[in-house]
Amino acid sequence: MIQTVDTRPVLIAGGGIGGMSLALTLQQIGVPCIVLEAVASLQPLGVGINLQPNAVRELYDLGIDDRILDTIGIQAREWALVGRNGSDIYAEPRGLLAGYRWPQYSVHRGRLQMLLYRTVLERLGEDAVRLGHRVTGYRNHEAGVTALVETRDGRQSEIEGRLLIAADGLHSAVRAQMHPGQPPIQWGGAILWRGTTPGVPIRSGASFVGVGSLRHRVVLYPISPPDPATGLATINWIAEITVDNSKGWTLGDWNRRVSVDEFIHHFEGWNYGWLDVPAMLRGAREVFEYPMIDRDPVPTWVDANVALLGDAAHVMYPVGSNGASQAIVDARVLGASLLQHGVTSAALRAYDDKLCADISALVLRNRGAGPFGILGLVDERCGGVFDDIDAVIPRDERDAFMARYKAAAGFAIETLNAAPPTIAPGARISSA
């Protein structure tokens, strides 16, 4: 009896960072796939993000190492929180300086996505990504899954696959079908204004710095090296306040371009000499306003031959630099599960068992301010005003707080450095 090989692809809904990382992972282990992306043309959109060492490790294992990542961002050296009075609350080295075997990167989200996209086209071929194809739903059946697809001109079609992995973001149609009773998007009251401004990097020259209090702060970090001619880098910044959210989001679009004059009054007087916050905000060519949002965790990311990945599974507050990093890790863990269990629903269940509960807890931890929770402790104990931070929160307590967060987020130094590769070099599915 001749055994036929199932050549149907794994279908990936969404061509963002998670979807492209999964496509590269599947190519690495010998599983055919197709990426279905709703937009007609991918553009380098977005703002600055940080990639934690656990995600950078996975990119290195995909052949995307420092020689490549250094072309789209910079290696972070420090993470620091500064009080409203300009005095340090907490600071620690990051990446290689902290003892990790892999760096932490500050990059522009869009540049990273385009790098992954180009790499997918180079390794998988031009036909591997179908732009203008939005997955609107699915049908499970014993032999696989049917993805329901709508093109930009309104045409509807069906595509057969062995599995469907939904990396289609916050507004995932696949998640909505999988969990039709899910609560609406959750907004906790924080409003973010984001932009980039040319500026001289502060502190280490590659520092992630948060200034202010838990409910009223500015975060900034460079996402490019300084220009040799001017000494100016691209500084990514986020200005944030928290307001009463009892009436819900009333400011219109959930991503709108605004004038700096609409919010700069919240930060007037924030000039510390080493950092002039109002000047930095006014130096941006454009500013966008966002509510800080997430979704309540769901009990499972899997429905038979369909699984969620990235923001579709666990959109979270951007307070711990976990969103993009976790999407990359998701892709790699799923790849490892496929190697162990084959291209089957059993692999999806193993992936779900390994990640869903822990990352759901991380979503809730970030909702509680994540690593910025130290600022909340300062607010509670001294109203945010202090002369000696050690008298407010001893160093050991601050270190323990951050260690707990790193462990929950999957980038505790000793654990990560000692862990074997998620996917062993050369590992492939023999009869994918």
N, C-alpha and C positions, 0 to 999 in steps of 0.2 A: 504494500500500500504506500503510495506516494503522499508524503505530508506536505501540504501547501503552506507557504509562508505568508502571513498576513502583512501586506504591504501598505495598508491604510495608515495614514499619518495620525499622530497626535495633533489635535487642533488646539491652538492657543488663541484665546480671545484677548486682544490688547497688545499693542506694541510699545509699551512703556518700558521702564527699567526692569521690572519683574518679568514681563513677557519675553523681552529680548535675552535676558539672562537665562531663562528657561530654554529658549531656542538654541542658544550656544551650548548649554548643558546637554540637551538631547542629541545634538550633532556630535558632541564629544563621546557619548556613550553608544552611538550608532542607532538612534531611534529617529525615523523620519518625522518631520513636523511641518506645519504650516501656521504662520502667524496671520490672524485676521484683525486688521486695525481699521477703526472707524474713519479716521481722518483721511482726506484725499492726498495730503502731502505732509510728511513729518517735518516739523520746524523745531529749532532749538529753543523751546519755550520754557519758562519757569524761572526759578530763583536759585540762590545758593543752597546747597545741602552739604552735610558731612557724611562721609563713608567711614564707618567704624572699622577697626582692624579685622573683625570677624568677617565682614563683607569683602574687604580688600584682599584678604587671604583667598577667598573664593574666586575673585577676579584673577588673581595671580595664577591660580590653578586652571583657569581658562585661557592662560597665555596672555592676559592683559596685565602687564606688570608695571613697575615704576617708570620704565622708559616710555610707556604709552600714557599712563595716568599723569605723569608730570607735564604732558602737553596740554592737559585740559584743567589742571588745578594745581594746588600746592599741598605739601605735606604739613599737617597741623603739628604744632609743637606744644601748645598749652591750652588748657581749659580753665577759665577763671570767672569768679563771681565777685562783683564789686558793689559795695553799698551805695546808697544815694549820696552819702557824704564823700564818695570817691575813694574810700579805704577798702582794702581787700577783705573779703569774707572767706574765700576759699580759692586756691589755685593748685594745679597739679600739671605735670608734663603729660603729653599725649603721644600716641603712636610709638615710634622707635625710641624716643627719649624716655618714655615711660617703661620701657623694657619689653614691649611687644615685638614679636618677630616680623610684624607687618606694620606699615604706617597707617595713620588716619589721614584721609584726604578731605580737603574743602574744595568743592567743585561747583560749577554751574550745572544744575540739573539737566538742562537742555543739551549742553555739550556732552554730558555723559550719555544721555539717551542716543544722541546722534552717533557717538563713537560705537556704542553697542549695535546700533542699526547697521552702520557700515560694515562692522565685523560680521554680522549675520549674513549680509548680502555676499561678502567675500567668501565665507565658508560654506554657506548653504545654497547660494545661487539667488538670482534675481526673483525667481518664482516662489521663494520661500516666504515672502511677505506680500500679502494682498491688501493694498491700501484701499480705502473707501468701502470696506466690508465690515459692517457692524453685526456682531452676534446679538440677536434679540431674544434667544431662548434655546431650548434643547429638548430632545426626546431620548431617554435612555432605552436601550433594548439589550437583550442578552448578549448580542455579539459586539456591542460597542455603543456608539452614541451618534445622534444626528444633530448637527448644529443648524439652527435656523438663522439665516443671514439676510440682511437687507443692505443693498448698495446705496450709494449717494444719490442715484437717480430714482430710488424707490423700488427697484426690482427686488423681488424676494426669491431666495433659493435655499436649498438644503445641501449640506456637505457632510459626508460620512467620515467618521474617524473612529479610532480605537478608544481614545479618551478625549475629553474636552477639559482644558485647564483655563479657567477664567481669571485673567489678570487685567480685567477691564475697569478697575478703579472704583472710586467712591460710589459712582452711580451704576454699578454693575447690574446689567439686566439678568445675568445668570444667577447672581446672589438673590435678586428679587424673586426669581422663580423658585430657587431652592428654599428660601425662607420668606414666603409671601406675607407672613405676619410680623416681619421685623419692624421695630419702632423707627420713626423718622430719624433723620440726621440729628445728632445731639450737638447743641451749642451751649457751652458753659458760661458765656458772657465775655470772653476775651475777644478783643478786636485787634487785628494785626495790620500794620502798614509796612510794606516791604519795598525796598529799592536797592540800587547800587550807586555808589559814589566814588569817584577817583579820590584817593587819599593815601597818606603815608601810613603804613602798617604800624601798629602800636605794640608795646611790650616786647614779646619775642620776635615780632615780625610775622608770625604765623599763629596768632592767638585767637581763640574763640572766647569772647568776653561778654558777659551779661552784667549790665549796670542797672541798679535800682532796687525795686522791691518785687514781691511775688505778683502783685496786681498792677504794677506800673514800672515797666522796664524797657531797656533797649539792649538788643543783642547784635553784635557785629563781629565779622571776621573776613579776612581777605580771601578771595577765590582766584587770584592770579598773582604771579610774582611782580615786583615793582618794575615799571618800565625803566630801562637803563638810562634813558635820556632825561626823564622827569622825576624818577624816584617814586612815582605814584602807582599804587596797585588798585585793582577793583575791589572795593570794600562792600560786601553784602551786609545789609542791616535789616533788622526787624524792630519796629517800635510797637509797643503793646500796652494797652490798658484793659482792665476788666470792669465791666459795667453790669447793671441789673439786667438779667436776661429773662425776667418773668413774662415779658410781652413778646418774646421771640425776636428773631432777626427782622428789623424794620427798615434797614438801610438800602433795600433794593437788591441789586445783583450781588451774588456771593463772590464776585471777583470783579471789581470795578476800578478803573483808573481815577485817581483823585488828585486834587491840588494839595501840596504840603501845607497850605494855609488852613486846611480843614482840621488839622490835628496838631500842628506844631506847638500850639499853646500849652499842650500837656507837658512839653519838654523844654520850655523856655527856662533859661538859667542853668541848664545842665552843661556847664562848661568847667572842666577840671584842669585846663591847661594842656594836659596830655591828651585830652579828648574834648572836642567842642561838638556836642551832640546836635544843637540847632544848625550849625554850619554844615555838618554831615548830612542832615536830613534835607536841607535846602540845596545841596549839591547834586541831588539825584535828577536825572533827566526825566524820569517818570516814576510814579509811585502807584502801587496797587493796594487796595484794601480788601482784607479777607476776614471772615469770622474764623476763630479757632474751633474746628469741628472734628468729631469722630462719629463712630457708630457703636452702639452697644454690641458686645461680643455675641456671637451665635454659638450654639452648642457643638456644631460640626461644620467643617468646610467641605464635606464630601456628600454627594448623592450618587451612589452606584459608580458610574463611569465618568463622573464630573467632579472636579475639585476647584476650589477657590485658591487664589495666590495673591500676595501683595496687598494693596489697598482694598481689593475686593474682599479679601478675607479679614483684614484687620486694620483698616484706616485708623490712625492714632494721632493724638496731639503731637505737633512738632517740637517737643521740648527735650528730647533726649537723642536727637539725630538717629532715630531708629527706622523711620519709614522706608527709605530706599534701601538701607542696609538689610533690613529684614526681608524685603522682597527678593534680594539677591540670595540670601541664605535660604529662603523658601525654595527657590528654584533648585539649589544644590541638594537640599534634603530630599526633595521630590525625586531628583535624578538618582540619588543613592537608593531610594525605596524601589525605583524601577529596576535598578540593577539586582536588588535582592529578590523581588517578587515578580519580575517580568512586567510587561506593559498590560497591567491588569487592574481591576478595581481593588484587589488586595494591596497593591502598591499605594494606591490613594488612601486606603484606610490606615496603612502604616505611617504614611506622611502626616495624616490627621492626628493619629495617636501621639506622634512625637512632638508636634508643634502647637496644635490648636489650644489646648488648655493653658500652656505656659505663655503663649503670646497673647491670648485673651486677658490673662492677668496683667501683662505688660501694658495693654491698652488702658486698663483701669488705673494702673500705677501712673501712667503718663497723664491721665485725666486728673490725678491728684498732684500734678505739677512735676512729676519725675524728678530729675536731679535738681531742678530749680526749687524743690521743696525746702532746701536749706534756707532760701530767702524767706520762706514762710515761718521757719523757726526763729529767724532773726526778728521778723515783724512781731511775733508773739512775745518774745522775751524782752525786747527793748524798744519796740516801736520803730525799728529800723535805724535808730541813732545809737552809735557806739564809739568809744575811743579805743577799746581793746577787744577785738573779736574773741580772743581766747577766754575772756571773762564772760562772754555771752554764750558761746558754744565752744567747748574745748576741742582742740585739734583732733583728738582721738574720736570724738563723737562725729565730727565732720567726715573724717576718713571712713568711719564705719558706715555712715549714711551712703557715701558714694560707692563703697564696696558692695553694699547690698544692691544698689541700682545696677552696677555693672554685671553682677552675677545674674540678676533677673533678665537683663537685656542680652546676655550671652557673650559678653566680652570681658569677663574677668581674666586678668593677665595670665596667671599661672594655668588656669583651666584651658584657655585658648591655646597658649603656647605648647601645652603638652598633648593636645588632642590630635589624633591621626587625621589625615585628610578626609573630608566628607566623601569625596570620590577618589579612589586610589588611582594613581597615574596609569594610564593605559586600559582602565577597566571599560569593558564594552559588553553589551548584550549580544550573545552569540547568534541568536535567532530572533532579532527584533522584528 
